[in-house]
Amino acid sequence: MKKFGVFILTIIISVLLASFYGAIHDQITYSISSEYFTIFKFDQFGFQDWGHQNPRLTTALIGVLATWWVGLYIGIFQALVGLIHSNYKLMFRNVLKSILITLGITAIFGFIGFILEYFNPEVYENCCFPYTIKDGKSFKIVGSIHNYGYIGGEIGAFVGLVYQIMIKKGLVFNQKLQPKNL
């Protein structure tokens, strides 16, 4: 029964972390290209009519709406794998670590997306049809950050799964499980 509680708690934590990550992530990327949000994402999420009144708040909301469901899937996925652990305390600790691993890899991949697009020598004239964009390079950089972030989330979830299995099989050093007199 305690593992079920950890299962539910894991999902809640994962959704909250993903939502927070999305809101902060979109604030950072808004600073790179506000057009990505005010022209593209506001339209995509149906916020064109009122989003411009407070674009930063609308951008944070978009970040939450774009990521909470990813946190839901990652939380369910990691919690299911976490059931392999012998008790609820180990389950919680290892599942939380795997979620943080996923989050870290997601951020790293977003940064990779930034680097790859930033140093891309492509000409950005007539970028981003059907939208009229003034700064196509920045717009595409943010698009790359977002796309690579989603890829990183998928890869991070897999790495988190592998991490949990390796912990269970004793293939990852865990100080709490090592003899004290070594």
C-alpha positions as CSV (number, residue, x, y, z in Angstrom):
1,M,0.0,0.0,0.0
2,K,2.9,2.4,0.7
3,K,4.3,1.8,-2.7
4,F,1.0,2.9,-4.2
5,G,1.3,6.1,-2.2
6,V,4.8,6.6,-3.6
7,F,3.4,5.8,-7.1
8,I,0.8,8.6,-6.8
9,L,3.2,11.0,-5.1
10,T,5.8,10.4,-7.9
11,I,3.2,11.3,-10.6
12,I,2.3,14.5,-8.7
13,I,5.9,15.5,-8.2
14,S,6.7,14.7,-11.9
15,V,3.8,16.8,-13.2
16,L,4.8,19.7,-10.9
17,L,8.5,19.6,-11.9
18,A,7.6,19.4,-15.6
19,S,5.2,22.3,-15.2
20,F,7.7,24.4,-13.4
21,Y,10.4,23.5,-15.9
22,G,8.1,24.5,-18.8
23,A,7.3,27.8,-17.3
24,I,10.9,28.7,-16.6
25,H,12.2,27.3,-19.9
26,D,9.7,29.4,-21.8
27,Q,10.7,32.5,-19.9
28,I,14.3,31.9,-21.0
29,T,13.4,31.2,-24.6
30,Y,11.1,34.2,-24.7
31,S,14.1,36.3,-23.9
32,I,15.8,34.8,-27.1
33,S,12.7,35.2,-29.3
34,S,9.6,36.9,-28.1
35,E,8.1,36.4,-31.6
36,Y,8.2,32.6,-31.2
37,F,5.6,33.1,-28.5
38,T,3.7,36.2,-29.4
39,I,3.3,35.2,-33.1
40,F,3.5,31.4,-33.1
41,K,2.7,29.9,-29.7
42,F,0.0,32.4,-28.8
43,D,-1.7,31.4,-32.0
44,Q,-1.1,27.7,-31.5
45,F,-2.6,27.8,-28.0
46,G,-5.4,30.1,-28.9
47,F,-4.1,33.1,-26.9
48,Q,-3.9,35.7,-29.7
49,D,-6.9,37.6,-28.4
50,W,-5.7,38.2,-24.8
51,G,-2.1,36.9,-24.6
52,H,-0.5,40.2,-25.6
53,Q,-1.9,42.0,-22.5
54,N,0.7,40.1,-20.4
55,P,3.0,38.2,-22.7
56,R,5.4,36.9,-20.0
57,L,2.5,35.4,-18.0
58,T,1.0,34.0,-21.1
59,T,4.3,32.5,-22.1
60,A,4.7,30.9,-18.6
61,L,1.1,29.4,-19.0
62,I,2.1,28.0,-22.4
63,G,5.2,26.5,-20.8
64,V,3.0,24.7,-18.2
65,L,0.4,23.6,-20.8
66,A,3.2,22.2,-23.1
67,T,5.0,20.2,-20.4
68,W,2.6,19.1,-17.6
69,W,1.5,16.1,-19.7
70,V,5.1,15.1,-20.4
71,G,5.6,15.0,-16.6
72,L,2.5,12.9,-16.3
73,Y,3.9,10.3,-18.7
74,I,7.4,10.4,-17.2
75,G,5.9,10.1,-13.7
76,I,3.8,7.1,-14.6
77,F,6.6,5.5,-16.5
78,Q,9.2,6.0,-13.8
79,A,6.8,5.0,-11.0
80,L,5.9,1.7,-12.8
81,V,9.6,0.9,-13.2
82,G,10.1,1.9,-9.5
83,L,7.9,-0.9,-8.4
84,I,10.9,-3.2,-8.9
85,H,12.5,-1.8,-5.7
86,S,12.2,-3.8,-2.5
87,N,10.5,-1.1,-0.4
88,Y,8.7,2.2,-0.7
89,K,11.7,4.2,0.6
90,L,14.0,2.8,-2.1
91,M,11.3,3.2,-4.6
92,F,10.8,6.9,-3.8
93,R,14.5,7.7,-3.7
94,N,15.4,5.9,-7.0
95,V,12.3,7.1,-8.9
96,L,12.9,10.7,-7.8
97,K,16.6,10.4,-8.9
98,S,15.5,9.0,-12.3
99,I,13.0,11.9,-12.7
100,L,15.8,14.4,-12.0
101,I,18.1,12.5,-14.4
102,T,15.3,12.9,-17.0
103,L,15.0,16.6,-16.3
104,G,18.8,17.2,-16.5
105,I,19.1,15.4,-19.8
106,T,16.1,17.4,-21.1
107,A,17.9,20.6,-20.2
108,I,21.2,19.4,-21.8
109,F,19.5,18.5,-25.0
110,G,17.7,21.9,-25.1
111,F,21.1,23.5,-24.8
112,I,22.4,21.3,-27.6
113,G,19.5,22.5,-29.7
114,F,20.5,26.1,-28.9
115,I,24.2,25.5,-29.9
116,L,23.4,23.6,-33.1
117,E,20.9,26.3,-34.4
118,Y,23.0,29.3,-33.1
119,F,26.0,28.2,-35.2
120,N,23.9,27.2,-38.2
121,P,25.0,29.5,-41.1
122,E,21.5,29.2,-42.8
123,V,20.0,32.4,-44.3
124,Y,16.7,33.2,-42.5
125,E,14.9,35.2,-45.0
126,N,11.2,34.4,-45.4
127,C,11.5,32.3,-42.3
128,C,8.6,30.5,-40.7
129,F,5.7,30.6,-43.2
130,P,2.8,31.4,-42.7
131,Y,4.0,33.8,-40.0
132,T,5.7,37.1,-40.6
133,I,8.8,37.0,-38.4
134,K,11.4,39.8,-38.2
135,D,14.2,37.8,-36.5
136,G,14.1,34.4,-38.2
137,K,17.4,33.3,-36.7
138,S,16.2,33.8,-33.1
139,F,12.8,32.2,-33.9
140,K,14.5,29.1,-35.3
141,I,16.9,28.9,-32.3
142,V,14.0,28.7,-29.9
143,G,12.2,26.2,-32.1
144,S,15.4,24.1,-32.0
145,I,15.7,24.4,-28.2
146,H,12.1,23.2,-27.8
147,N,12.4,20.3,-30.3
148,Y,15.7,19.1,-28.8
149,G,14.2,19.4,-25.3
150,Y,11.4,17.0,-26.2
151,I,14.0,14.5,-27.6
152,G,16.0,14.9,-24.4
153,G,12.9,14.1,-22.4
154,E,12.4,10.9,-24.2
155,I,16.1,9.9,-23.9
156,G,16.2,11.1,-20.3
157,A,13.2,8.9,-19.5
158,F,15.0,5.9,-21.0
159,V,18.2,6.7,-19.1
160,G,16.1,7.0,-15.9
161,L,14.7,3.5,-16.5
162,V,18.2,2.1,-17.1
163,Y,19.4,3.8,-13.9
164,Q,16.7,2.2,-11.8
165,I,17.4,-1.2,-13.2
166,M,21.1,-0.8,-12.6
167,I,20.4,0.3,-9.0
168,K,18.2,-2.8,-8.5
169,K,20.9,-5.1,-9.9
170,G,23.6,-3.4,-7.8
171,L,25.5,-2.1,-10.8
172,V,25.5,1.5,-9.6
173,F,27.4,2.6,-6.5
174,N,25.0,3.5,-3.7
175,Q,26.7,4.6,-0.5
176,K,23.9,3.5,1.7
177,L,24.2,-0.1,0.5
178,Q,28.0,-0.4,0.9
179,P,29.7,-2.0,3.9
180,K,31.1,0.6,6.4
181,N,34.5,-1.0,6.8
182,L,35.8,-0.8,3.3
